[in-house]
Amino acid sequence: MGAFSGEGSTSVGLQKLVERMERDEFDLIAVGRALISDPAWVEKVRLGDWAGLKGFNAAALAELV
């Protein structure tokens, strides 16, 4: 909820997320904020374009319509 008031993201990184998934630490994982800032996120991950990923920026919330 902090992002809606202008706070930044506290991302732990995709590799750490994968490691935690492999340890069954989660029942559900969402990538919503990544998709707000980078609509091509899914395709970039599918292709392994890690350098092309954009981090979440709270300013992107102002652009939603």
C-alpha positions in Angstrom: 0.0 0.0 0.0 3.0 2.3 0.5 3.4 2.5 -3.3 0.0 4.2 -3.6 1.3 7.0 -1.3 4.5 7.5 -3.3 6.9 5.1 -1.5 9.3 3.1 -3.6 9.5 -0.6 -4.1 11.5 -2.9 -1.8 12.2 -5.6 -4.4 14.2 -8.7 -3.3 15.1 -9.6 -6.9 13.8 -12.3 -9.2 16.5 -14.9 -8.4 15.8 -14.7 -4.6 12.1 -15.1 -5.4 12.7 -18.2 -7.4 14.8 -19.7 -4.6 12.1 -19.0 -2.1 9.5 -20.5 -4.5 11.6 -23.7 -4.7 11.5 -23.9 -0.9 7.7 -23.7 -1.1 7.6 -20.5 1.0 4.6 -19.1 -0.9 1.1 -20.1 -1.8 0.7 -17.3 -4.2 3.0 -14.7 -5.8 1.8 -11.6 -7.7 3.8 -9.6 -10.2 1.3 -6.7 -10.5 3.6 -3.9 -9.7 6.1 -5.1 -12.2 3.4 -5.1 -14.9 2.3 -1.6 -14.1 5.8 -0.2 -14.8 6.7 -2.6 -17.6 3.8 -4.2 -19.6 6.2 -6.3 -21.5 7.5 -7.9 -18.2 6.1 -11.4 -18.9 7.6 -11.5 -22.4 11.0 -10.3 -21.2 11.1 -12.9 -18.4 10.0 -15.6 -20.9 12.9 -14.6 -23.2 15.4 -14.3 -20.3 15.9 -10.5 -21.0 16.9 -9.7 -17.4 18.7 -6.5 -18.4 15.6 -5.2 -20.1 13.4 -5.5 -17.0 12.2 -2.2 -15.4 11.8 -1.8 -11.7 8.5 -0.6 -10.2 8.2 3.2 -10.0 5.4 4.7 -7.9 5.1 7.5 -10.5 3.7 4.9 -12.9 0.5 4.8 -10.8 -0.3 8.3 -11.9 -0.4 7.1 -15.6 -3.1 4.4 -15.0 -6.3 5.1 -16.8 
